[in-house]
Amino acid sequence: MQKTKNILVVATEDPLEAMRVAAGLTIFGHEVTFLFSLSVEVSEAFQKAAELLELAEVDKIYSLEPFEECEVADARRVENLWIESDLALAI
C-alpha cells in the first residue's frame, strides 16, 4: 500500500504547471501545500488552474508577497513549510 505524503509544491518558473501538478498529486491522497514564489498575472488560464486547486481541495496556499487571497508567508513560515514536508517540488 502506498504511503501518502505531505508535499510542498513551489511555483518558481511555471505557476500554471505547478498548480496543475499540485492538483494532480491529490489524486493519490497526498496532502499538498502550494507556495507562489513569484508574481503571477491573473489570466483566464490562471483562473482555470486556480479552480483545479479548489476542486482538489488544496487549501494551504501561500505567497511570498501579497497576492489575491493567498496567505503571505514570511521567512519563518516558509522554513516551516519545508520542514513539515516529506517532499518538495519546485516547478
C-alpha positions as CSV (number, residue, x, y, z in Angstrom):
1,M,0.0,0.0,0.0
2,Q,1.3,3.4,-1.0
3,K,2.1,5.8,1.9
4,T,0.6,9.3,1.5
5,K,3.0,12.2,1.8
6,N,2.9,15.9,2.7
7,I,4.1,17.6,-0.4
8,L,5.2,21.2,-0.9
9,V,4.8,22.5,-4.5
10,V,6.7,25.7,-5.1
11,A,5.9,27.7,-8.2
12,T,9.3,29.0,-9.3
13,E,9.2,29.3,-13.1
14,D,5.8,28.0,-14.4
15,P,3.0,28.8,-11.9
16,L,0.2,27.3,-14.1
17,E,2.0,24.0,-14.5
18,A,2.8,24.0,-10.8
19,M,-0.9,24.5,-10.0
20,R,-1.8,21.6,-12.3
21,V,0.8,19.3,-10.7
22,A,-0.3,20.2,-7.2
23,A,-3.9,19.4,-8.1
24,G,-2.9,16.1,-9.7
25,L,-0.9,15.0,-6.6
26,T,-4.1,15.0,-4.5
27,I,-5.5,12.2,-6.7
28,F,-3.1,9.8,-4.9
29,G,-4.2,11.1,-1.5
30,H,-1.2,13.2,-0.8
31,E,-1.6,16.4,1.3
32,V,-0.4,19.3,-0.8
33,T,0.7,22.7,0.2
34,F,1.3,25.4,-2.5
35,L,3.7,28.3,-2.5
36,F,3.8,31.1,-5.1
37,S,7.4,32.3,-5.1
38,L,6.9,34.9,-7.8
39,S,4.3,37.3,-9.1
40,V,1.7,35.8,-11.3
41,E,-0.5,37.5,-13.9
42,V,-4.2,36.7,-13.3
43,S,-5.4,35.5,-16.6
44,E,-8.2,33.1,-17.8
45,A,-5.6,30.3,-17.8
46,F,-4.7,31.2,-14.2
47,Q,-8.4,31.2,-13.2
48,K,-8.8,27.7,-14.6
49,A,-5.7,26.4,-12.8
50,A,-6.9,28.0,-9.6
51,E,-10.3,26.2,-10.0
52,L,-8.3,22.9,-10.2
53,L,-6.6,23.7,-6.9
54,E,-10.0,24.4,-5.4
55,L,-11.6,21.2,-6.8
56,A,-8.6,19.2,-5.5
57,E,-9.1,20.8,-2.1
58,V,-5.6,22.3,-1.9
59,D,-6.4,24.9,0.8
60,K,-2.9,25.6,2.1
61,I,-1.8,28.2,-0.5
62,Y,0.8,30.8,0.3
63,S,2.7,33.6,-1.5
64,L,5.9,35.4,-0.7
65,E,4.2,38.7,-1.5
66,P,0.6,39.9,-1.2
67,F,-1.4,38.1,-4.0
68,E,-5.1,37.5,-4.4
69,E,-6.5,35.6,-1.3
70,C,-3.2,33.8,-0.5
71,E,-1.7,34.0,2.9
72,V,1.7,35.8,2.8
73,A,4.4,33.5,4.1
74,D,7.3,35.2,5.9
75,A,10.8,33.5,6.1
76,R,9.8,31.6,9.3
77,R,6.6,30.2,7.7
78,V,8.5,29.2,4.5
79,E,11.1,27.4,6.7
80,N,8.3,25.5,8.5
81,L,6.6,24.6,5.2
82,W,9.9,23.0,4.1
83,I,10.4,21.2,7.5
84,E,6.8,19.9,7.6
85,S,7.1,18.4,4.0
86,D,8.1,14.9,3.2
87,L,8.9,16.1,-0.4
88,A,9.2,19.5,-2.1
89,L,8.8,20.1,-5.8
90,A,10.0,23.4,-7.5
91,I,8.2,23.9,-10.8
